[in-house]
């Protein structure tokens, strides 16, 4: 009995039992397809959230002014003047020798300001005075016009780069470049409009205007303390190292004696990112579990069909044994049958999953995880093989007369 | 009784063997004190209670008995479809009890052809493919397999319906196809378990004619039946009751040319 004969018998078995073969294939198809697609959706949404956060800048640290710790709660200490964040502190942070992992330092000053243009009025939630390095650090790209320059900062020129929301509210569809807006009674010339940054959480990241720090201090806020300093690390891997470095410098500059009571707070974007990555991973795992369950249910379906088939075919096995079929030939036939069905269903399932993930599902663009394909395919084929061959091997071990009793 | 058996064997041997070779050839079937018990303890059913039986080459034996007499169980043991609980069974001198699973498969394939009461053809598979099945497991190549299967079908008069599936055949045709499947490997022993149980009288006559032809061609046949008409075709009738042999006699078969009452029986 050659392997070719066994294959022919197996194909014969598949063709003569069309409905059973089709149902088995369908069970595997749905299981595999569901796993691939659901994991892809979870993966896709994780990637989407990650991209949203990365758009805000991942390798930045923001230093805020303010006393945090037990002393703040008891209210015993007042912030002395030399504990404010100032431009001098920012310069100290930009010191290459002390902080090799810091790429740029952008002092930031600002808050809410009302801007008007030809009768249109808009309250900008973030009117920021800073250095040009801020654009890179905060991942703010220009969509039209230009950034302001260091020269603008040195000369305290009243120019401003505005966000999408501000541009729409003040200018509508008109081109804002070169127009002059009034902010706190001072005229600023719009030189650029930022790209859409999307909204993250509760804030509209597009409701922003960025101007040279000197111009803002001169005309609006005065030369007092900064509201924050944005520090950009050399890469996203060196953010934590940069944080250690600037902590040391800040402690020295601000005369901190007790490290538990510091007059500043550092916000680490990469920590935010890893926290959200954790969240989305949980989401993906959840979807994966749901998909795994559907694979399990599909597997039980396959098992059920295979078991019914074997009961139904035990009689056939009895006939084959009675005419002298060796155990190996019967096992081979059933194993090959199960393998072919599993492989066929698994391949169709992979195809369905891959095709399905080309569509956007509830606003999420699915991203296929290659491991999910291997896993789903492997598990379904294993289920098909096991439940296709195990009952058959039991039937093949029966004395022919026993097998023939099944009708 | 014993002398009659010897006489039969001697006559059979004389017909098929050259006289220079003495009957050293082992009997086709040699059962020695065979028992078969189903279940255990109080629920145990003693189907076969110590049967000793010999059947020689070229013999045509009818095993008769009421239903539940253990004749089918005996037949399954003889056909290697079941194993005895105790006792010894030699098939052409081979001790069946000492064979492993794969050797048993080989014996079923090469030495025994089995015809069931319920035909047991594979449905949704053509008649000729059903007949080819034992040859496929014997490793016969496809063209030769087809050739031999068609020859076997020719022998039972079903050559022209080789490509139809069993479902479209009458009971008589299905049983003759089953006989073709049983004889296609040219086995040493043809066993038929109530082969006419599901057939009408015309189909029964056709089937018995096929068995007679097979016997005339030198085959050794054992038929289990409770019909006198079927048993009348055998040269030897063994009666079984409650798992024991209660009678064993030689007769002139009605199907053979030497029988003067052939027409009368049919």
HADDOCK unambig.tbl for C-alpha pairs under 7 A between the chains (distance, minus, plus):
assign (segid A and resid 1 and name CA) (segid B and resid 136 and name CA) 6.58 0.50 0.50
assign (segid A and resid 1 and name CA) (segid B and resid 137 and name CA) 5.55 0.50 0.50
assign (segid A and resid 1 and name CA) (segid B and resid 138 and name CA) 6.72 0.50 0.50
assign (segid A and resid 1 and name CA) (segid B and resid 139 and name CA) 4.68 0.50 0.50
assign (segid A and resid 16 and name CA) (segid B and resid 124 and name CA) 6.56 0.50 0.50
assign (segid A and resid 316 and name CA) (segid B and resid 122 and name CA) 6.66 0.50 0.50
assign (segid A and resid 319 and name CA) (segid B and resid 120 and name CA) 6.40 0.50 0.50
assign (segid A and resid 322 and name CA) (segid B and resid 81 and name CA) 6.41 0.50 0.50
assign (segid A and resid 322 and name CA) (segid B and resid 108 and name CA) 6.46 0.50 0.50
assign (segid A and resid 323 and name CA) (segid B and resid 108 and name CA) 6.03 0.50 0.50
assign (segid A and resid 323 and name CA) (segid B and resid 109 and name CA) 5.36 0.50 0.50
assign (segid A and resid 323 and name CA) (segid B and resid 134 and name CA) 5.28 0.50 0.50
assign (segid A and resid 324 and name CA) (segid B and resid 105 and name CA) 4.55 0.50 0.50
assign (segid A and resid 324 and name CA) (segid B and resid 106 and name CA) 5.96 0.50 0.50
assign (segid A and resid 324 and name CA) (segid B and resid 108 and name CA) 4.69 0.50 0.50
assign (segid A and resid 324 and name CA) (segid B and resid 109 and name CA) 3.87 0.50 0.50
assign (segid A and resid 324 and name CA) (segid B and resid 134 and name CA) 6.36 0.50 0.50
assign (segid A and resid 324 and name CA) (segid B and resid 137 and name CA) 6.67 0.50 0.50
assign (segid A and resid 325 and name CA) (segid B and resid 105 and name CA) 5.98 0.50 0.50
assign (segid A and resid 325 and name CA) (segid B and resid 137 and name CA) 5.48 0.50 0.50
assign (segid A and resid 326 and name CA) (segid B and resid 102 and name CA) 5.79 0.50 0.50
assign (segid A and resid 326 and name CA) (segid B and resid 105 and name CA) 5.27 0.50 0.50
assign (segid A and resid 399 and name CA) (segid B and resid 81 and name CA) 6.32 0.50 0.50
assign (segid A and resid 399 and name CA) (segid B and resid 82 and name CA) 5.89 0.50 0.50
assign (segid A and resid 400 and name CA) (segid B and resid 81 and name CA) 5.07 0.50 0.50
assign (segid A and resid 400 and name CA) (segid B and resid 82 and name CA) 6.75 0.50 0.50
assign (segid A and resid 401 and name CA) (segid B and resid 81 and name CA) 5.47 0.50 0.50
assign (segid A and resid 401 and name CA) (segid B and resid 82 and name CA) 6.01 0.50 0.50
